[in-house]
Amino acid sequence: MAQAVEGPAPSPGPAGFREYYARYAPYLVPVFAVFTALVVGALMIGLTGGDWLAAYIGLWEGSFGTPVAIANTVVRATPFIIAGLAVAVAFKSGLFNIGAEGQLYAGSVCVVLVGTLLQLPPVFHIPVGIIAGAIGGAAWASIAGFLKARTGAHEVINTIMLNYIAIRLTDWLIKSKTPYLLGDPADPSSARTMYIAETMRLPGFRVSDTIVLHLGILIAFGLVFLVAWLLNRTTIGFELRTVGSNPSAARYAGMSVPRTIVLAMACAGALAGIGGAGEVMGVRYALSTDFFSGLGFDAIAVALLARANPIGIIFSGLLWGGLLTGARLMQVRAGLSIDVIKIVQALIIMFVAADQIVRFIYRIPQRSSAEETMISRGWGGG
Amino acid sequence: MMATRRRGPTRRQIVAGFFIGLGLLLISTTISRVGQADSTISKLAFGVPGPVVQAPTALSLLLIGSLFLVSGALALVPAARRVATWLLWASTVLIFPAVLIWAAAGKQTNVMTMISETLRLGTPIALGAMAGIWAERSGVINIAIEGMMLSGAAFGFAAFAFTGNIWVGVLTAVLVGGLMALIHATLAIQFKTDQIISGTVINILAIGVTGYLRRQFIVDSGGGRVTLPQVPIPLLSDIPILGPTLFNGKPIFYAMVTLVVLTHLVLFFTRWGLRTRAVGENPRAADTVGINVYRVRYTDVLISGMIAGLGGAWFSLETVGNFDDGMTAGKGFIALAAMIFGKWMPFGAFGGAMLFGYFEALQTRLQILKVEIGGAPVPVQFLQILPYVATMVVLAGLIGRAVGPAAAGKPYEK
């Protein structure tokens, strides 16, 4: 009886597990989110009359099942990783960069310019191309950064507007016939630019007829570590993070908040521009207006899934690339539209963004509100 | 957010500089052509059987340009402050006829068509802006208007394709918009997710779901269907010139006008409106006096989503008669800019929406008139970016400084 009043001594097994779970499970929230999204996706496929098991087996085999599939996934993941970094850097600085798509186009236009106008040996031409992409993307993103810093106009709407403007301008550069600007007179449909010089194409291994595993993934890895170092080990990174988490404290500490905002957007844009450079120099060797459609949103998803952690972005980027690569085989096996993957992806983002749901389902302690980065601070304009 | 005073030129100086530049540009390009024997004439027609104003292009633009220059210059003189303000407003209004006169050089264009096109193309933007007002007045930022519109457009059209009844389609669009809003409300109010992230999630979800819906179901149902019928209002539509322009619209256009008026009345003259505004400005105080903050926010976000869904129906059911991927083309975001332009007031937002509608109408008008600059036709892409650039200008606060509801964007913790 007395024992019952005191309560039984916790048996070491389950309590120890519960303790460990409470401690480390928060790190697994993204994994749980992906799992939950896949379950909901399976339910949806089942309810609309599809064979979810065949679909998911196809999805796995098409993305990570064979060496060729893995190579394909890596190639697809490269722009997601780099553009994801672009969103993450802005996010750490308290900015929401929805403009990766426009920045990719702006960077790629510069890449095509130096790729068609300059004649250089590969040793110089490839770095010049990457730098051109970075400059183009940085300049484009800085517009939104400058407007935010100077007038307080919210970067979310401005980056979206800049996306539309970048696509239209790229379209004009490609389609203009009097005179020809970037368009290729040899291409009757005038859907793409001229091909860039052989000397600027990224070297790689030919894995199959259509897939070349190019240098881009190594560039992506390099950028991941560069960003991680920049954010955590440098003064600039400290300023970015301080402005992101507490602008008032940053101002009080003597940091220039407007300058940091422009710098953060420029860094983000430079990264996205390099992502565009990788695609143009490694995969397509030219530019079309449909290359990056939707990539800006994918980049947001990749960054959110990794909680804006640069190392984590490698994994979320690979997951994203894998989902898109595997979707084809899934389509063949289960006769489902590729868009199913888009819905699964949207569900993943939903469960990651609203991790309270996931934490509730899997009994993970809720986050304290201090851990959250707030980016809804009104629309500015005044 | 930035409380510090802006450095550099004031807004008045920027506006003055803009008009001085524009005035100089107009004068320098037209002055050599004034008085030439074969002077070009811009014909502005008002209605199809209607009066036609024949304006000599160069002379009219020279006069307007001179007024721009004078008002811009006066605005920089502190002593002439009041006169200059009036002149600046007059100049702003005159920009609209000036653009038409310039575009119609040597040709004829119908002003009334331009006006009715502006009203028509401004409709989804005005609906989106009303959706924004309902959500933000209650303290929830709704950046998902674009996604709600897109889902409304897709599901509304799908429902029409399956049932054959276009009104079922409109109703479905409204309900689906509300459903998306329910997700947004649950994430933002219940789970206190960052409202911008939650809205972005819905936008992404909408792209995925509507794409799936279109490829899986709509493609087979055959495209190119009828759109909502034109409904001339009896008596009013018989007024010459004005009647066909204003009172011969389609149902969602009338619904938009009604909703603008209704939103204003409800927000400022009813108990619910007062509660909505209280919750949006100071939820803690509202809670203290017994208002259920969550209920008000849920309801208002739902209303917001349903209005956005109706805006979606405008695309697929009132205008195109089909559904395409991404057919809302950023109108939901432009609507937010219109809302900010209107300072979160229904009639102001309506004005903003019509301004964007004008840019859209101008884009097609300039294409039809094959306007040339420097001997080469203006690239169509340049005309297409007009509304987007205008949105950025509005957001930069060049038009009017605006402060939104104080609690917008902040989750309420009881």
Interface residues (C-beta under 8 A of the other chain):
Chain A: T48 F96 I98 L147 R150 T151 G152 A153 H154 V156 I157 N158 I160 M161 L162 Y164 I165 R168 L169 D171 W172 K175 S176 T178 P247 V257 P258 G294 F297 I300 A301 L304 S337 I338 D339 V340 K342 I343 Q345 A346 L347 I349 M350 A353 A354 Q356 I357 S369 E372 T373 M374 I375 S376 R377 G378 W379 G380 G381 G382
Chain B: M1 M2 R6 I141 I143 I183 L187 F191 K192 T193 D194 Q195 I196 I197 S198 T200 V201 N203 I204 L205 I207 G208 V209 G211 Y212 R215 Q216 A329 G330 F333 L336 A337 I340 A376 P379 Q381 F382 Q384 I385 Y388 V389 T391 M392 V394 L395 A396 G397 R401 A402 V403 G404 A408 G409 K410 E413
